[in-house]
Amino acid sequence: MKKFIPAIVAIALIILVLAGSFGMKLLDRYSYSDEKQDLKEYYNLSAGEESSIAIVLQNEKIDVQAKLMEGRVYMEIEAV
């Protein structure tokens, strides 16, 4: 019986290492990436105008764009 204990421990350690490496591969595959999306493209802002800003209303982006001039935000009166 004492001869089998080191073999059982070795097999258990091998299984533990394999399970750990499999778990790390799953974690890498299904976790968030470090890649950043271009926010101007996401909010459909024109690339030429630096003063254009997107409007997010109640956690939803809307199609209306505003202008940022001298620290103040301006938008069309119909959108307000």
N, C-alpha and C positions, 0 to 999 in steps of 0.2 A: 504494500500500500504506500509506503514512503517513497518508492520509486516512481509512482504515478503523480505525486503531488507537483514536482517541478514541471512535468509535461503539461499538466492541467493549467498551471499558472502561466506557462509560456503561451499556450493556446489562447487563454483568456486575454493576455496582453496583446497578442496579435490581432484578435477580434476587436479589442478596444481601439487600437491604433487605426485599423481599417474603418471602423465606424466613425472615428473622429475625422479622418480625411474625407470620407464620404459626406459627413455633415458640413465640413468647411466648403466643399464644392457646391453643395446645395445652397449654403448661405451666400456664397459669391454669386451664384446664378440668379437667385430670387431676391436679393437685397437691392436697395437703392443704389444707383450709379452716381459717380462724381461728375458726370457730364452735365453741363449747363445749357439750357435752351436760350436762344436769342430772344430777349423780351420784346424788342421792337417788332420782331416777326410774330410773336405770340399775340401781342395786343394790336396788330395791324397798324403800327405807327409808321408814318412816312420817314424814311431814313434821312432825308435832306433837312428836315426841320427839327432842331434840337428842342424847340419850345413846345412841341406836341406832347401831351400826356394822356394816358388812358384813364377812363373813369370806371371804377368798380363800385357797383351799387348793390348792397345786401349780398355780398359774396358772389355776384355775377357780373361779368364784364359786359358792358353795353357798347353799342356801336358808336356812340357819341364820343368825340375827341374834344379835348379842351386845349387851351394855350396857356403857357406859363410865361408871364411877362412881369419883370421887376418884382418877383416874389409873390405875385397874385395870380390866381387861376381864373381864366375867362372862358365861358362856354356860351353857346348860342342860347337865346332866350327861349326857344321852343323846347329845349332839353331840360330846362329848369322847371 
